[in-house]
Amino acid sequence: MRLDKYLKVSRIIKRRTVANEACDAGRVEVNGKPARASYDVKIGDKIKVSLGQNERTYEVLEVCEHALKEDALKMYKTL
């Protein structure tokens, strides 16, 4: 799954266009390297998102195309 879509489906970022713009601006890193929106997310990846003053790191636990609000929290773990 593409990184921008993963960020939206997991509800880390609310809109896919915002996720895409954050990737283009270099505010999203995967495993310590800046990642493009087209990066293919895999289980075990560590995603670091920097938006404004907030900087958070997540570990990918599950990759699924669709997720309900309750299931979205099971897709990642906050580090």
All heavy atoms as a GROMACS GRO file, in nm:
protein
  630
    1MET      N    1   0.085  -0.117   0.000
    1MET     CA    2   0.000   0.000   0.000
    1MET      C    3   0.090   0.124   0.000
    1MET      O    4   0.192   0.127   0.067
    1MET     CB    5  -0.090  -0.001   0.124
    1MET     CG    6  -0.172   0.124   0.140
    1MET     SD    7  -0.267   0.134   0.294
    1MET     CE    8  -0.375  -0.003   0.275
    2ARG      N    9   0.048   0.225  -0.073
    2ARG     CA   10   0.123   0.351  -0.078
    2ARG      C   11   0.125   0.418   0.059
    2ARG      O   12   0.032   0.405   0.137
    2ARG     CB   13   0.057   0.446  -0.178
    2ARG     CG   14   0.072   0.407  -0.322
    2ARG     CD   15  -0.009   0.499  -0.411
    2ARG     NE   16   0.020   0.640  -0.386
    2ARG     CZ   17   0.096   0.717  -0.464
    2ARG    NH1   18   0.151   0.665  -0.570
    2ARG    NH2   19   0.116   0.843  -0.435
    3LEU      N   20   0.232   0.489   0.085
    3LEU     CA   21   0.249   0.556   0.215
    3LEU      C   22   0.138   0.657   0.241
    3LEU      O   23   0.081   0.660   0.350
    3LEU     CB   24   0.386   0.624   0.220
    3LEU     CG   25   0.417   0.704   0.347
    3LEU    CD1   26   0.409   0.615   0.471
    3LEU    CD2   27   0.555   0.766   0.335
    4ASP      N   28   0.104   0.740   0.142
    4ASP     CA   29   0.000   0.841   0.165
    4ASP      C   30  -0.135   0.777   0.195
    4ASP      O   31  -0.209   0.823   0.282
    4ASP     CB   32  -0.009   0.941   0.048
    4ASP     CG   33  -0.038   0.876  -0.086
    4ASP    OD1   34  -0.023   0.753  -0.099
    4ASP    OD2   35  -0.074   0.950  -0.180
    5LYS      N   36  -0.165   0.666   0.128
    5LYS     CA   37  -0.292   0.597   0.155
    5LYS      C   38  -0.289   0.532   0.294
    5LYS      O   39  -0.389   0.535   0.366
    5LYS     CB   40  -0.319   0.492   0.048
    5LYS     CG   41  -0.454   0.427   0.065
    5LYS     CD   42  -0.490   0.338  -0.050
    5LYS     CE   43  -0.629   0.279  -0.028
    5LYS     NZ   44  -0.667   0.189  -0.134
    6TYR      N   45  -0.176   0.474   0.332
    6TYR     CA   46  -0.164   0.414   0.465
    6TYR      C   47  -0.188   0.517   0.575
    6TYR      O   48  -0.258   0.492   0.672
    6TYR     CB   49  -0.028   0.347   0.484
    6TYR     CG   50  -0.013   0.284   0.620
    6TYR    CD1   51  -0.064   0.158   0.645
    6TYR    CD2   52   0.047   0.353   0.725
    6TYR    CE1   53  -0.054   0.101   0.772
    6TYR    CE2   54   0.058   0.296   0.851
    6TYR     CZ   55   0.007   0.171   0.873
    6TYR     OH   56   0.015   0.116   0.998
    7LEU      N   57  -0.127   0.635   0.560
    7LEU     CA   58  -0.143   0.740   0.661
    7LEU      C   59  -0.289   0.781   0.673
    7LEU      O   60  -0.338   0.811   0.782
    7LEU     CB   61  -0.056   0.860   0.626
    7LEU     CG   62   0.095   0.838   0.637
    7LEU    CD1   63   0.170   0.957   0.579
    7LEU    CD2   64   0.136   0.811   0.779
    8LYS      N   65  -0.362   0.781   0.563
    8LYS     CA   66  -0.504   0.818   0.565
    8LYS      C   67  -0.590   0.706   0.622
    8LYS      O   68  -0.672   0.729   0.711
    8LYS     CB   69  -0.551   0.852   0.423
    8LYS     CG   70  -0.690   0.913   0.422
    8LYS     CD   71  -0.782   0.823   0.346
    8LYS     CE   72  -0.918   0.885   0.335
    8LYS     NZ   73  -1.021   0.801   0.389
    9VAL      N   74  -0.571   0.583   0.576
    9VAL     CA   75  -0.653   0.470   0.622
    9VAL      C   76  -0.632   0.445   0.771
    9VAL      O   77  -0.727   0.416   0.844
    9VAL     CB   78  -0.621   0.342   0.540
    9VAL    CG1   79  -0.686   0.219   0.600
    9VAL    CG2   80  -0.668   0.360   0.396
   10SER      N   81  -0.508   0.459   0.819
   10SER     CA   82  -0.480   0.437   0.961
   10SER      C   83  -0.519   0.556   1.047
   10SER      O   84  -0.507   0.551   1.168
   10SER     CB   85  -0.332   0.406   0.981
   10SER     OG   86  -0.254   0.517   0.945
   11ARG      N   87  -0.562   0.664   0.982
   11ARG     CA   88  -0.606   0.787   1.048
   11ARG      C   89  -0.494   0.858   1.124
   11ARG      O   90  -0.518   0.929   1.220
   11ARG     CB   91  -0.725   0.760   1.140
   11ARG     CG   92  -0.851   0.726   1.062
   11ARG     CD   93  -0.966   0.689   1.154
   11ARG     NE   94  -1.094   0.685   1.085
   11ARG     CZ   95  -1.137   0.585   1.009
   11ARG    NH1   96  -1.060   0.481   0.989
   11ARG    NH2   97  -1.255   0.591   0.952
   12ILE      N   98  -0.370   0.839   1.081
   12ILE     CA   99  -0.258   0.916   1.136
   12ILE      C  100  -0.269   1.059   1.082
   12ILE      O  101  -0.250   1.155   1.155
   12ILE     CB  102  -0.123   0.852   1.098
   12ILE    CG1  103  -0.109   0.718   1.170
   12ILE    CG2  104  -0.007   0.944   1.134
   12ILE    CD1  105   0.010   0.635   1.127
   13ILE      N  106  -0.302   1.072   0.953
   13ILE     CA  107  -0.331   1.201   0.890
   13ILE      C  108  -0.470   1.190   0.830
   13ILE      O  109  -0.503   1.089   0.766
   13ILE     CB  110  -0.225   1.235   0.781
   13ILE    CG1  111  -0.087   1.251   0.846
   13ILE    CG2  112  -0.264   1.363   0.708
   13ILE    CD1  113   0.025   1.282   0.748
   14LYS      N  114  -0.553   1.292   0.848
   14LYS     CA  115  -0.694   1.282   0.813
   14LYS      C  116  -0.723   1.276   0.663
   14LYS      O  117  -0.818   1.211   0.622
   14LYS     CB  118  -0.772   1.398   0.874
   14LYS     CG  119  -0.779   1.388   1.023
   14LYS     CD  120  -0.876   1.488   1.078
   14LYS     CE  121  -0.871   1.484   1.228
   14LYS     NZ  122  -0.993   1.450   1.291
   15ARG      N  123  -0.645   1.344   0.581
   15ARG     CA  124  -0.672   1.347   0.437
   15ARG      C  125  -0.552   1.299   0.358
   15ARG      O  126  -0.438   1.327   0.392
   15ARG     CB  127  -0.707   1.489   0.394
   15ARG     CG  128  -0.837   1.536   0.451
   15ARG     CD  129  -0.879   1.668   0.389
   15ARG     NE  130  -1.002   1.712   0.449
   15ARG     CZ  131  -1.009   1.791   0.556
   15ARG    NH1  132  -0.900   1.833   0.613
   15ARG    NH2  133  -1.125   1.827   0.604
   16ARG      N  134  -0.580   1.228   0.249
   16ARG     CA  135  -0.471   1.174   0.167
   16ARG      C  136  -0.392   1.285   0.100
   16ARG      O  137  -0.270   1.274   0.085
   16ARG     CB  138  -0.529   1.077   0.064
   16ARG     CG  139  -0.423   1.002  -0.012
   16ARG     CD  140  -0.481   0.890  -0.092
   16ARG     NE  141  -0.379   0.824  -0.171
   16ARG     CZ  142  -0.404   0.723  -0.251
   16ARG    NH1  143  -0.526   0.674  -0.261
   16ARG    NH2  144  -0.308   0.668  -0.320
   17THR      N  145  -0.458   1.392   0.060
   17THR     CA  146  -0.385   1.502  -0.004
   17THR      C  147  -0.288   1.568   0.094
   17THR      O  148  -0.178   1.605   0.057
   17THR     CB  149  -0.481   1.609  -0.060
   17THR    OG1  150  -0.570   1.651   0.043
   17THR    CG2  151  -0.561   1.554  -0.176
   18VAL      N  152  -0.328   1.579   0.220
   18VAL     CA  153  -0.239   1.636   0.323
   18VAL      C  154  -0.121   1.541   0.345
   18VAL      O  155  -0.006   1.586   0.359
   18VAL     CB  156  -0.316   1.660   0.455
   18VAL    CG1  157  -0.222   1.706   0.565
   18VAL    CG2  158  -0.427   1.762   0.433
   19ALA      N  159  -0.147   1.411   0.347
   19ALA     CA  160  -0.040   1.312   0.362
   19ALA      C  161   0.057   1.321   0.244
   19ALA      O  162   0.179   1.316   0.262
   19ALA     CB  163  -0.099   1.172   0.372
   20ASN      N  164   0.003   1.336   0.124
   20ASN     CA  165   0.084   1.348   0.003
   20ASN      C  166   0.172   1.472   0.009
   20ASN      O  167   0.292   1.467  -0.021
   20ASN     CB  168  -0.007   1.351  -0.119
   20ASN     CG  169   0.065   1.314  -0.246
   20ASN    OD1  170   0.180   1.351  -0.264
   20ASN    ND2  171  -0.002   1.241  -0.332
   21GLU      N  172   0.115   1.585   0.050
   21GLU     CA  173   0.191   1.710   0.061
   21GLU      C  174   0.298   1.700   0.170
   21GLU      O  175   0.408   1.753   0.152
   21GLU     CB  176   0.096   1.826   0.090
   21GLU     CG  177   0.007   1.860  -0.027
   21GLU     CD  178  -0.107   1.955   0.010
   21GLU    OE1  179  -0.115   1.998   0.127
   21GLU    OE2  180  -0.188   1.983  -0.079
   22ALA      N  181   0.270   1.633   0.280
   22ALA     CA  182   0.368   1.616   0.387
   22ALA      C  183   0.486   1.533   0.338
   22ALA      O  184   0.602   1.563   0.369
   22ALA     CB  185   0.304   1.549   0.509
   23CYS      N  186   0.458   1.431   0.260
   23CYS     CA  187   0.566   1.348   0.203
   23CYS      C  188   0.651   1.431   0.107
   23CYS      O  189   0.775   1.424   0.110
   23CYS     CB  190   0.508   1.228   0.130
   23CYS     SG  191   0.432   1.106   0.239
   24ASP      N  192   0.587   1.510   0.021
   24ASP     CA  193   0.659   1.593  -0.076
   24ASP      C  194   0.746   1.697  -0.006
   24ASP      O  195   0.852   1.733  -0.055
   24ASP     CB  196   0.562   1.663  -0.171
   24ASP     CG  197   0.495   1.565  -0.267
   24ASP    OD1  198   0.545   1.452  -0.282
   24ASP    OD2  199   0.392   1.602  -0.327
   25ALA      N  200   0.702   1.745   0.111
   25ALA     CA  201   0.776   1.848   0.185
   25ALA      C  202   0.887   1.788   0.271
   25ALA      O  203   0.959   1.861   0.338
   25ALA     CB  204   0.679   1.928   0.271
   26GLY      N  205   0.899   1.655   0.274
   26GLY     CA  206   1.003   1.590   0.352
   26GLY      C  207   0.972   1.578   0.500
   26GLY      O  208   1.061   1.562   0.582
   27ARG      N  209   0.845   1.585   0.536
   27ARG     CA  210   0.805   1.578   0.677
   27ARG      C  211   0.774   1.436   0.723
   27ARG      O  212   0.739   1.415   0.838
   27ARG     CB  213   0.683   1.666   0.699
   27ARG     CG  214   0.715   1.812   0.680
   27ARG     CD  215   0.599   1.899   0.723
   27ARG     NE  216   0.637   2.037   0.708
   27ARG     CZ  217   0.568   2.125   0.637
   27ARG    NH1  218   0.458   2.087   0.576
   27ARG    NH2  219   0.608   2.249   0.628
   28VAL      N  220   0.785   1.339   0.631
   28VAL     CA  221   0.758   1.200   0.665
   28VAL      C  222   0.882   1.118   0.635
   28VAL      O  223   0.936   1.125   0.524
   28VAL     CB  224   0.637   1.145   0.585
   28VAL    CG1  225   0.611   1.000   0.621
   28VAL    CG2  226   0.513   1.228   0.611
   29GLU      N  227   0.928   1.042   0.734
   29GLU     CA  228   1.044   0.955   0.717
   29GLU      C  229   1.002   0.811   0.746
   29GLU      O  230   0.920   0.786   0.833
   29GLU     CB  231   1.156   0.993   0.814
   29GLU     CG  232   1.216   1.128   0.790
   29GLU     CD  233   1.327   1.160   0.890
   29GLU    OE1  234   1.363   1.071   0.970
   29GLU    OE2  235   1.376   1.274   0.886
   30VAL      N  236   1.060   0.719   0.670
   30VAL     CA  237   1.037   0.577   0.694
   30VAL      C  238   1.173   0.514   0.717
   30VAL      O  239   1.262   0.525   0.633
   30VAL     CB  240   0.965   0.510   0.575
   30VAL    CG1  241   0.949   0.361   0.601
   30VAL    CG2  242   0.830   0.574   0.551
   31ASN      N  243   1.188   0.452   0.833
   31ASN     CA  244   1.314   0.387   0.872
   31ASN      C  245   1.432   0.484   0.865
   31ASN      O  246   1.540   0.449   0.820
   31ASN     CB  247   1.340   0.263   0.785
   31ASN     CG  248   1.231   0.159   0.801
   31ASN    OD1  249   1.175   0.143   0.909
   31ASN    ND2  250   1.198   0.090   0.694
   32GLY      N  251   1.408   0.609   0.904
   32GLY     CA  252   1.514   0.708   0.912
   32GLY      C  253   1.547   0.781   0.784
   32GLY      O  254   1.637   0.864   0.781
   33LYS      N  255   1.474   0.754   0.674
   33LYS     CA  256   1.501   0.821   0.547
   33LYS      C  257   1.375   0.891   0.499
   33LYS      O  258   1.265   0.839   0.514
   33LYS     CB  259   1.542   0.717   0.441
   33LYS     CG  260   1.668   0.643   0.476
   33LYS     CD  261   1.698   0.538   0.371
   33LYS     CE  262   1.817   0.453   0.413
   33LYS     NZ  263   1.837   0.339   0.325
   34PRO      N  264   1.390   1.010   0.439
   34PRO     CA  265   1.272   1.078   0.383
   34PRO      C  266   1.204   0.988   0.280
   34PRO      O  267   1.271   0.923   0.200
   34PRO     CB  268   1.329   1.203   0.316
   34PRO     CG  269   1.462   1.223   0.381
   34PRO     CD  270   1.512   1.087   0.420
   35ALA      N  271   1.071   0.981   0.286
   35ALA     CA  272   0.997   0.890   0.199
   35ALA      C  273   0.902   0.965   0.108
   35ALA      O  274   0.845   1.067   0.147
   35ALA     CB  275   0.920   0.790   0.283
   36ARG      N  276   0.887   0.914  -0.012
   36ARG     CA  277   0.790   0.970  -0.106
   36ARG      C  278   0.653   0.909  -0.079
   36ARG      O  279   0.642   0.804  -0.015
   36ARG     CB  280   0.833   0.940  -0.248
   36ARG     CG  281   0.971   0.998  -0.278
   36ARG     CD  282   1.010   0.972  -0.418
   36ARG     NE  283   0.918   1.048  -0.504
   36ARG     CZ  284   0.938   1.067  -0.631
   36ARG    NH1  285   1.044   1.018  -0.690
   36ARG    NH2  286   0.851   1.137  -0.703
   37ALA      N  287   0.550   0.973  -0.129
   37ALA     CA  288   0.413   0.926  -0.108
   37ALA      C  289   0.391   0.789  -0.172
   37ALA      O  290   0.306   0.712  -0.129
   37ALA     CB  291   0.314   1.026  -0.165
   38SER      N  292   0.470   0.754  -0.272
   38SER     CA  293   0.453   0.628  -0.343
   38SER      C  294   0.526   0.511  -0.277
   38SER      O  295   0.520   0.398  -0.326
   38SER     CB  296   0.502   0.642  -0.487
   38SER     OG  297   0.639   0.678  -0.488
   39TYR      N  298   0.595   0.536  -0.164
   39TYR     CA  299   0.667   0.430  -0.093
   39TYR      C  300   0.571   0.318  -0.056
   39TYR      O  301   0.459   0.342  -0.011
   39TYR     CB  302   0.734   0.487   0.033
   39TYR     CG  303   0.800   0.383   0.119
   39TYR    CD1  304   0.928   0.337   0.089
   39TYR    CD2  305   0.734   0.328   0.228
   39TYR    CE1  306   0.989   0.240   0.167
   39TYR    CE2  307   0.794   0.231   0.307
   39TYR     CZ  308   0.921   0.187   0.275
   39TYR     OH  309   0.980   0.090   0.353
   40ASP      N  310   0.613   0.193  -0.074
   40ASP     CA  311   0.530   0.077  -0.043
   40ASP      C  312   0.550   0.038   0.104
   40ASP      O  313   0.657  -0.011   0.141
   40ASP     CB  314   0.568  -0.039  -0.136
   40ASP     CG  315   0.472  -0.155  -0.126
   40ASP    OD1  316   0.353  -0.132  -0.100
   40ASP    OD2  317   0.517  -0.270  -0.144
   41VAL      N  318   0.449   0.061   0.186
   41VAL     CA  319   0.456   0.035   0.330
   41VAL      C  320   0.454  -0.114   0.358
   41VAL      O  321   0.376  -0.188   0.299
   41VAL     CB  322   0.338   0.104   0.403
   41VAL    CG1  323   0.338   0.071   0.550
   41VAL    CG2  324   0.344   0.252   0.382
   42LYS      N  325   0.543  -0.158   0.449
   42LYS     CA  326   0.551  -0.298   0.488
   42LYS      C  327   0.540  -0.309   0.641
   42LYS      O  328   0.570  -0.214   0.712
   42LYS     CB  329   0.684  -0.358   0.443
   42LYS     CG  330   0.702  -0.363   0.293
   42LYS     CD  331   0.839  -0.408   0.253
   42LYS     CE  332   0.940  -0.301   0.229
   42LYS     NZ  333   0.907  -0.177   0.173
   43ILE      N  334   0.499  -0.425   0.688
   43ILE     CA  335   0.489  -0.448   0.832
   43ILE      C  336   0.629  -0.438   0.892
   43ILE      O  337   0.724  -0.490   0.837
   43ILE     CB  338   0.426  -0.585   0.860
   43ILE    CG1  339   0.280  -0.586   0.814
   43ILE    CG2  340   0.435  -0.622   1.008
   43ILE    CD1  341   0.213  -0.720   0.821
   44GLY      N  342   0.639  -0.366   1.003
   44GLY     CA  343   0.767  -0.347   1.070
   44GLY      C  344   0.834  -0.214   1.039
   44GLY      O  345   0.930  -0.177   1.105
   45ASP      N  346   0.784  -0.141   0.937
   45ASP     CA  347   0.840  -0.010   0.905
   45ASP      C  348   0.817   0.087   1.021
   45ASP      O  349   0.715   0.078   1.090
   45ASP     CB  350   0.774   0.049   0.780
   45ASP     CG  351   0.828  -0.012   0.651
   45ASP    OD1  352   0.936  -0.075   0.655
   45ASP    OD2  353   0.762   0.003   0.547
   46LYS      N  354   0.910   0.177   1.041
   46LYS     CA  355   0.896   0.283   1.141
   46LYS      C  356   0.874   0.414   1.067
   46LYS      O  357   0.960   0.458   0.991
   46LYS     CB  358   1.019   0.288   1.229
   46LYS     CG  359   1.039   0.159   1.305
   46LYS     CD  360   1.112   0.176   1.433
   46LYS     CE  361   1.129   0.052   1.516
   46LYS     NZ  362   1.087  -0.073   1.466
   47ILE      N  363   0.759   0.476   1.090
   47ILE     CA  364   0.720   0.599   1.020
   47ILE      C  365   0.728   0.715   1.119
   47ILE      O  366   0.667   0.711   1.225
   47ILE     CB  367   0.578   0.588   0.963
   47ILE    CG1  368   0.569   0.470   0.867
   47ILE    CG2  369   0.537   0.717   0.895
   47ILE    CD1  370   0.428   0.440   0.819
   48LYS      N  371   0.802   0.819   1.082
   48LYS     CA  372   0.814   0.940   1.165
   48LYS      C  373   0.745   1.054   1.090
   48LYS      O  374   0.780   1.085   0.978
   48LYS     CB  375   0.960   0.973   1.189
   48LYS     CG  376   0.985   1.093   1.274
   48LYS     CD  377   1.134   1.102   1.304
   48LYS     CE  378   1.176   1.244   1.326
   48LYS     NZ  379   1.322   1.255   1.342
   49VAL      N  380   0.646   1.114   1.155
   49VAL     CA  381   0.567   1.223   1.095
   49VAL      C  382   0.591   1.350   1.175
   49VAL      O  383   0.572   1.352   1.296
   49VAL     CB  384   0.416   1.188   1.095
   49VAL    CG1  385   0.335   1.299   1.033
   49VAL    CG2  386   0.391   1.057   1.022
   50SER      N  387   0.632   1.457   1.107
   50SER     CA  388   0.655   1.587   1.170
   50SER      C  389   0.558   1.688   1.109
   50SER      O  390   0.576   1.729   0.995
   50SER     CB  391   0.798   1.634   1.147
   50SER     OG  392   0.889   1.539   1.195
   51LEU      N  393   0.458   1.727   1.186
   51LEU     CA  394   0.362   1.828   1.141
   51LEU      C  395   0.358   1.939   1.244
   51LEU      O  396   0.319   1.916   1.359
   51LEU     CB  397   0.223   1.767   1.122
   51LEU     CG  398   0.208   1.666   1.009
   51LEU    CD1  399   0.069   1.606   1.010
   51LEU    CD2  400   0.235   1.731   0.875
   52GLY      N  401   0.400   2.058   1.206
   52GLY     CA  402   0.404   2.170   1.300
   52GLY      C  403   0.500   2.140   1.412
   52GLY      O  404   0.614   2.101   1.390
   53GLN      N  405   0.457   2.157   1.537
   53GLN     CA  406   0.540   2.129   1.653
   53GLN      C  407   0.541   1.980   1.689
   53GLN      O  408   0.625   1.936   1.766
   53GLN     CB  409   0.489   2.210   1.774
   53GLN     CG  410   0.494   2.359   1.755
   53GLN     CD  411   0.638   2.410   1.757
   53GLN    OE1  412   0.725   2.348   1.816
   53GLN    NE2  413   0.660   2.524   1.693
   54ASN      N  414   0.443   1.906   1.635
   54ASN     CA  415   0.430   1.764   1.669
   54ASN      C  416   0.524   1.678   1.587
   54ASN      O  417   0.534   1.693   1.466
   54ASN     CB  418   0.286   1.716   1.647
   54ASN     CG  419   0.188   1.787   1.738
   54ASN    OD1  420   0.224   1.830   1.846
   54ASN    ND2  421   0.064   1.799   1.692
   55GLU      N  422   0.589   1.585   1.656
   55GLU     CA  423   0.674   1.487   1.589
   55GLU      C  424   0.646   1.353   1.654
   55GLU      O  425   0.669   1.335   1.772
   55GLU     CB  426   0.820   1.525   1.604
   55GLU     CG  427   0.913   1.437   1.526
   55GLU     CD  428   1.055   1.487   1.532
   55GLU    OE1  429   1.086   1.587   1.468
   55GLU    OE2  430   1.134   1.421   1.604
   56ARG      N  431   0.592   1.260   1.576
   56ARG     CA  432   0.554   1.130   1.631
   56ARG      C  433   0.612   1.018   1.546
   56ARG      O  434   0.628   1.033   1.426
   56ARG     CB  435   0.403   1.116   1.636
   56ARG     CG  436   0.343   1.222   1.725
   56ARG     CD  437   0.205   1.190   1.762
   56ARG     NE  438   0.158   1.297   1.850
   56ARG     CZ  439   0.058   1.284   1.931
   56ARG    NH1  440  -0.006   1.172   1.937
   56ARG    NH2  441   0.020   1.384   2.008
   57THR      N  442   0.639   0.905   1.612
   57THR     CA  443   0.693   0.789   1.544
   57THR      C  444   0.597   0.671   1.564
   57THR      O  445   0.548   0.649   1.675
   57THR     CB  446   0.833   0.753   1.599
   57THR    OG1  447   0.915   0.869   1.590
   57THR    CG2  448   0.895   0.641   1.519
   58TYR      N  449   0.573   0.598   1.456
   58TYR     CA  450   0.480   0.485   1.458
   58TYR      C  451   0.549   0.362   1.400
   58TYR      O  452   0.633   0.374   1.311
   58TYR     CB  453   0.355   0.515   1.374
   58TYR     CG  454   0.285   0.642   1.411
   58TYR    CD1  455   0.313   0.761   1.345
   58TYR    CD2  456   0.190   0.644   1.512
   58TYR    CE1  457   0.249   0.879   1.379
   58TYR    CE2  458   0.126   0.762   1.547
   58TYR     CZ  459   0.155   0.879   1.479
   58TYR     OH  460   0.091   0.995   1.512
   59GLU      N  461   0.510   0.245   1.450
   59GLU     CA  462   0.555   0.119   1.391
   59GLU      C  463   0.436   0.053   1.324
   59GLU      O  464   0.330   0.038   1.385
   59GLU     CB  465   0.614   0.027   1.497
   59GLU     CG  466   0.666  -0.103   1.438
   59GLU     CD  467   0.728  -0.194   1.542
   59GLU    OE1  468   0.743  -0.152   1.658
   59GLU    OE2  469   0.761  -0.307   1.506
   60VAL      N  470   0.453   0.010   1.200
   60VAL     CA  471   0.345  -0.052   1.123
   60VAL      C  472   0.325  -0.195   1.173
   60VAL      O  473   0.418  -0.276   1.172
   60VAL     CB  474   0.378  -0.053   0.972
   60VAL    CG1  475   0.268  -0.123   0.894
   60VAL    CG2  476   0.398   0.089   0.922
   61LEU      N  477   0.204  -0.226   1.219
   61LEU     CA  478   0.170  -0.359   1.267
   61LEU      C  479   0.087  -0.437   1.166
   61LEU      O  480   0.090  -0.559   1.163
   61LEU     CB  481   0.092  -0.352   1.399
   61LEU     CG  482   0.163  -0.285   1.517
   61LEU    CD1  483   0.070  -0.280   1.637
   61LEU    CD2  484   0.291  -0.358   1.550
   62GLU      N  485   0.010  -0.364   1.084
   62GLU     CA  486  -0.082  -0.428   0.991
   62GLU      C  487  -0.105  -0.333   0.873
   62GLU      O  488  -0.107  -0.212   0.890
   62GLU     CB  489  -0.215  -0.455   1.063
   62GLU     CG  490  -0.316  -0.531   0.986
   62GLU     CD  491  -0.443  -0.556   1.066
   62GLU    OE1  492  -0.438  -0.554   1.190
   62GLU    OE2  493  -0.547  -0.573   1.003
   63VAL      N  494  -0.123  -0.392   0.755
   63VAL     CA  495  -0.154  -0.314   0.635
   63VAL      C  496  -0.282  -0.370   0.577
   63VAL      O  497  -0.288  -0.486   0.538
   63VAL     CB  498  -0.040  -0.323   0.531
   63VAL    CG1  499  -0.076  -0.246   0.406
   63VAL    CG2  500   0.090  -0.271   0.589
   64CYS      N  501  -0.389  -0.288   0.576
   64CYS     CA  502  -0.515  -0.330   0.514
   64CYS      C  503  -0.575  -0.213   0.438
   64CYS      O  504  -0.556  -0.097   0.474
   64CYS     CB  505  -0.611  -0.386   0.617
   64CYS     SG  506  -0.646  -0.277   0.754
   65GLU      N  507  -0.646  -0.245   0.330
   65GLU     CA  508  -0.698  -0.144   0.238
   65GLU      C  509  -0.805  -0.054   0.301
   65GLU      O  510  -0.813   0.063   0.270
   65GLU     CB  511  -0.755  -0.211   0.113
   65GLU     CG  512  -0.652  -0.279   0.027
   65GLU     CD  513  -0.555  -0.180  -0.038
   65GLU    OE1  514  -0.600  -0.073  -0.082
   65GLU    OE2  515  -0.435  -0.210  -0.043
   66HIS      N  516  -0.888  -0.112   0.387
   66HIS     CA  517  -0.996  -0.037   0.451
   66HIS      C  518  -0.996  -0.069   0.600
   66HIS      O  519  -0.969  -0.182   0.640
   66HIS     CB  520  -1.132  -0.076   0.392
   66HIS     CG  521  -1.140  -0.057   0.244
   66HIS    ND1  522  -1.152   0.066   0.185
   66HIS    CD2  523  -1.133  -0.145   0.142
   66HIS    CE1  524  -1.153   0.052   0.054
   66HIS    NE2  525  -1.141  -0.076   0.025
   67ALA      N  526  -1.029   0.031   0.680
   67ALA     CA  527  -1.033   0.008   0.824
   67ALA      C  528  -1.142   0.095   0.887
   67ALA      O  529  -1.153   0.213   0.854
   67ALA     CB  530  -0.898   0.038   0.888
   68LEU      N  531  -1.217   0.036   0.976
   68LEU     CA  532  -1.312   0.113   1.055
   68LEU      C  533  -1.234   0.192   1.159
   68LEU      O  534  -1.117   0.166   1.185
   68LEU     CB  535  -1.411   0.020   1.124
   68LEU     CG  536  -1.499  -0.066   1.033
   68LEU    CD1  537  -1.580  -0.164   1.114
   68LEU    CD2  538  -1.588   0.022   0.948
   69LYS      N  539  -1.300   0.289   1.221
   69LYS     CA  540  -1.233   0.374   1.319
   69LYS      C  541  -1.170   0.291   1.431
   69LYS      O  542  -1.058   0.317   1.473
   69LYS     CB  543  -1.334   0.473   1.375
   69LYS     CG  544  -1.274   0.578   1.464
   69LYS     CD  545  -1.378   0.680   1.506
   69LYS     CE  546  -1.316   0.787   1.590
   69LYS     NZ  547  -1.413   0.889   1.630
   70GLU      N  548  -1.242   0.189   1.479
   70GLU     CA  549  -1.191   0.106   1.588
   70GLU      C  550  -1.071   0.022   1.543
   70GLU      O  551  -0.979  -0.003   1.620
   70GLU     CB  552  -1.300   0.012   1.641
   70GLU     CG  553  -1.426   0.080   1.688
   70GLU     CD  554  -1.521   0.113   1.574
   70GLU    OE1  555  -1.535   0.033   1.479
   70GLU    OE2  556  -1.582   0.222   1.578
   71ASP      N  557  -1.073  -0.022   1.417
   71ASP     CA  558  -0.966  -0.109   1.366
   71ASP      C  559  -0.842  -0.030   1.325
   71ASP      O  560  -0.734  -0.087   1.315
   71ASP     CB  561  -1.017  -0.190   1.247
   71ASP     CG  562  -1.132  -0.283   1.286
   71ASP    OD1  563  -1.139  -0.320   1.405
   71ASP    OD2  564  -1.212  -0.318   1.198
   72ALA      N  565  -0.857   0.098   1.301
   72ALA     CA  566  -0.744   0.180   1.256
   72ALA      C  567  -0.632   0.184   1.361
   72ALA      O  568  -0.515   0.186   1.327
   72ALA     CB  569  -0.790   0.322   1.223
   73LEU      N  570  -0.668   0.181   1.487
   73LEU     CA  571  -0.567   0.184   1.594
   73LEU      C  572  -0.484   0.056   1.601
   73LEU      O  573  -0.375   0.056   1.656
   73LEU     CB  574  -0.635   0.209   1.729
   73LEU     CG  575  -0.703   0.345   1.744
   73LEU    CD1  576  -0.778   0.352   1.876
   73LEU    CD2  577  -0.601   0.457   1.736
   74LYS      N  578  -0.536  -0.053   1.543
   74LYS     CA  579  -0.463  -0.180   1.543
   74LYS      C  580  -0.360  -0.186   1.431
   74LYS      O  581  -0.281  -0.279   1.427
   74LYS     CB  582  -0.561  -0.295   1.529
   74LYS     CG  583  -0.660  -0.305   1.643
   74LYS     CD  584  -0.761  -0.413   1.618
   74LYS     CE  585  -0.869  -0.410   1.726
   74LYS     NZ  586  -0.980  -0.499   1.694
   75MET      N  587  -0.360  -0.087   1.342
   75MET     CA  588  -0.269  -0.089   1.228
   75MET      C  589  -0.129  -0.040   1.264
   75MET      O  590  -0.035  -0.066   1.191
   75MET     CB  591  -0.326  -0.001   1.114
   75MET     CG  592  -0.451  -0.057   1.053
   75MET     SD  593  -0.515   0.048   0.921
   75MET     CE  594  -0.388   0.030   0.797
   76TYR      N  595  -0.116   0.029   1.376
   76TYR     CA  596   0.016   0.084   1.414
   76TYR      C  597   0.031   0.088   1.565
   76TYR      O  598  -0.066   0.077   1.639
   76TYR     CB  599   0.036   0.223   1.354
   76TYR     CG  600  -0.063   0.326   1.403
   76TYR    CD1  601  -0.040   0.398   1.519
   76TYR    CD2  602  -0.180   0.350   1.334
   76TYR    CE1  603  -0.131   0.491   1.566
   76TYR    CE2  604  -0.271   0.444   1.379
   76TYR     CZ  605  -0.246   0.515   1.494
   76TYR     OH  606  -0.336   0.608   1.539
   77LYS      N  607   0.157   0.106   1.606
   77LYS     CA  608   0.188   0.123   1.748
   77LYS      C  609   0.269   0.251   1.760
   77LYS      O  610   0.363   0.275   1.684
   77LYS     CB  611   0.270   0.003   1.796
   77LYS     CG  612   0.321   0.017   1.939
   77LYS     CD  613   0.389  -0.109   1.987
   77LYS     CE  614   0.516  -0.135   1.911
   77LYS     NZ  615   0.597  -0.244   1.966
   78THR      N  616   0.234   0.338   1.855
   78THR     CA  617   0.306   0.463   1.877
   78THR      C  618   0.431   0.433   1.958
   78THR      O  619   0.426   0.366   2.060
   78THR     CB  620   0.217   0.563   1.953
   78THR    OG1  621   0.096   0.581   1.880
   78THR    CG2  622   0.287   0.697   1.966
   79LEU      N  623   0.543   0.485   1.910
   79LEU     CA  624   0.672   0.463   1.980
   79LEU      C  625   0.711   0.585   2.059
   79LEU      O  626   0.668   0.692   2.041
   79LEU     CB  627   0.782   0.429   1.880
   79LEU     CG  628   0.756   0.305   1.795
   79LEU    CD1  629   0.868   0.287   1.693
   79LEU    CD2  630   0.747   0.182   1.883
   0.00000   0.00000   0.00000
